[in-house]
Amino acid sequence: MEFWPTKKKWNDDLLMSIATKTGDAGTTGLMFNRRVSKCHPRVEAYGAVDELNTAIGMARATAQQNFVRENLFLVQKDLVLVMGELATQVEDLPRYIKGGYSIVTSALIEKLDQLVQKIEAEKVSFKGWATPGANLNSAALDIARTTCRRAERRVCALQESDQLHNAEIIIYLNRLSDTLWLLARWVETKLEAGPDEPLVT
């Protein structure tokens, strides 16, 4: 599936099949109708973030606490911005910004920092963290965390090939993996403490 369908594709979405066949030759579409190989470092990068978004969706679906669900949903919305920026070639970034698309800034990182501080203000146990699976939700969060680390590596590879125009993306993913790890420990601590334990508000 194309990352960025044309306006015509959006308008004709009720008339067309999801199988566009445009990728049958091993290429895929970026923003602004650019085409590259499906194994291009840029596709690897935003594809890994797409997998991360899916893993976080699973973690959100298995969460028992509103605190976890609500914060993961906010992260997923931010990851859409990350994917859009990664799917834009360096030379197209001015056009991307001019078109009103948001890019990753320190403000997104600050939101994660605030969430981390909020969780760390509680008594969170790190016992058993190296063996995921204490419960379904914490295990899903750990899967999301390791998927985030892989996404971070793919974006680092993009940077090393001089194709990353915004280093804030690496910082964001690095901070997000820390946040997911901490959320997993928070969930384990809360479920072990029992339903009467106060939640973060």
FENHUZI-V162076 format. One record per residue. N is the residue number from 1. RES is the residue in one letter. OMEGA is omega in radians with two decimals (NA if undefined). BURIAL is b if it has 9 or more other C-alpha atoms within 8 Angstrom, else e. Layout:
# FENHUZI-V162076
N;RES;OMEGA;BURIAL  N;RES;OMEGA;BURIAL
This chain:
# FENHUZI-V162076
1;M;3.14;e  2;E;3.10;e  3;F;-3.07;b  4;W;3.13;b  5;P;3.08;e  6;T;3.11;e  7;K;-3.13;e  8;K;3.12;e  9;K;3.12;b  10;W;-3.10;e  11;N;-3.09;e  12;D;-2.99;e  13;D;3.14;e  14;L;-3.06;e  15;L;-3.04;e  16;M;3.08;e  17;S;3.06;e  18;I;3.10;e  19;A;-3.10;e  20;T;-3.13;e  21;K;-3.14;e  22;T;-3.14;e  23;G;-3.08;b  24;D;-3.12;e  25;A;3.09;e  26;G;3.07;e  27;T;3.12;b  28;T;-3.07;b  29;G;3.01;b  30;L;3.03;b  31;M;3.08;b  32;F;3.01;e  33;N;3.02;e  34;R;3.12;e  35;R;3.12;e  36;V;3.07;b  37;S;3.11;b  38;K;3.08;b  39;C;3.08;e  40;H;3.14;e  41;P;3.13;b  42;R;3.11;b  43;V;3.07;b  44;E;-3.10;b  45;A;-3.10;b  46;Y;3.05;b  47;G;3.10;b  48;A;3.08;b  49;V;3.06;b  50;D;3.08;b  51;E;3.10;b  52;L;3.13;b  53;N;3.11;b  54;T;3.13;e  55;A;3.11;b  56;I;3.07;b  57;G;3.09;b  58;M;3.11;b  59;A;3.12;b  60;R;-3.12;b  61;A;-3.11;e  62;T;-3.09;b  63;A;3.10;b  64;Q;-3.07;e  65;Q;3.09;e  66;N;3.13;e  67;F;-3.14;b  68;V;-3.10;b  69;R;-3.07;b  70;E;-3.14;e  71;N;3.09;e  72;L;3.11;b  73;F;3.09;b  74;L;3.10;e  75;V;3.14;e  76;Q;3.11;b  77;K;3.11;e  78;D;-3.14;b  79;L;3.05;b  80;V;3.08;e  81;L;3.13;b  82;V;-3.13;b  83;M;-3.14;b  84;G;3.14;b  85;E;3.13;b  86;L;-3.13;b  87;A;3.12;b  88;T;3.12;b  89;Q;-3.05;b  90;V;-3.08;e  91;E;-3.14;e  92;D;-3.09;b  93;L;3.10;b  94;P;3.10;e  95;R;3.13;e  96;Y;-3.14;b  97;I;3.13;b  98;K;3.14;e  99;G;3.08;e  100;G;3.12;e  101;Y;-3.13;e  102;S;3.06;e  103;I;-3.14;e  104;V;3.14;b  105;T;3.12;e  106;S;3.13;e  107;A;3.10;e  108;L;3.12;b  109;I;3.14;b  110;E;3.10;e  111;K;3.11;e  112;L;3.11;b  113;D;3.13;b  114;Q;3.11;e  115;L;3.11;b  116;V;-3.14;b  117;Q;-3.14;e  118;K;-3.13;b  119;I;-3.10;b  120;E;3.11;e  121;A;3.10;e  122;E;3.12;e  123;K;-3.11;e  124;V;3.14;b  125;S;3.09;e  126;F;-3.10;e  127;K;3.06;e  128;G;-3.05;e  129;W;-3.08;e  130;A;3.12;e  131;T;-3.10;e  132;P;3.06;b  133;G;3.13;e  134;A;3.03;e  135;N;-3.03;e  136;L;-3.06;e  137;N;3.13;b  138;S;3.09;b  139;A;3.11;b  140;A;3.09;b  141;L;3.10;b  142;D;3.03;b  143;I;3.10;b  144;A;3.13;b  145;R;-3.11;b  146;T;3.05;b  147;T;3.10;b  148;C;3.11;b  149;R;3.10;b  150;R;3.09;b  151;A;3.11;b  152;E;3.12;b  153;R;-3.14;e  154;R;3.12;b  155;V;3.06;b  156;C;3.09;b  157;A;3.09;b  158;L;3.11;b  159;Q;-3.12;b  160;E;3.07;e  161;S;3.10;e  162;D;-3.14;e  163;Q;3.09;b  164;L;-3.07;b  165;H;-3.08;e  166;N;-3.10;e  167;A;3.10;e  168;E;-3.14;b  169;I;3.12;b  170;I;3.12;b  171;I;-3.13;b  172;Y;-3.12;b  173;L;3.10;b  174;N;3.13;b  175;R;-3.13;b  176;L;3.13;b  177;S;3.07;b  178;D;-3.13;b  179;T;3.14;b  180;L;3.09;b  181;W;-3.12;b  182;L;3.08;b  183;L;3.12;b  184;A;3.11;b  185;R;3.11;b  186;W;3.13;b  187;V;3.13;b  188;E;-3.13;b  189;T;-3.09;b  190;K;-3.12;b  191;L;3.09;e  192;E;-3.11;e  193;A;-3.14;e  194;G;-3.02;e  195;P;-3.11;e  196;D;3.14;e  197;E;-3.13;e  198;P;3.13;e  199;L;3.04;e  200;V;3.11;e  201;T;NA;e
